Amino acid sequence: MWTSFFHGIQFLFVDVLFVPMDWFAKLELTNWWVANLLNWIFIIICTVAFVYWLKQLRIFAANNEDDQDTTAHSFLK
């Protein structure tokens, strides 16, 4: 009973869920840039989010709305 359960898990991950990763591994041998396209997309999204966050920090700092006091939270008092 337990062996069929673990073989089912193996089938799910190896033969179903990791098929795109196998395709990327084979693609990397021919074109590195296309194989890492997903990584580049995540890097671009994170960079855009970081720049947006820094712009918002500057806006709050310019309006003196940010609290620089070390006791800004009640648990720090």
Secondary structure, 3 states (H helix, E strand, C coil): CHHHHHHHHHHHHHHHHCHHHHHHHHHHCCCHHHHCHHHHHHHHHHHHHHHHHHHHHHHHHHCCCCCCCCCCCHHHC
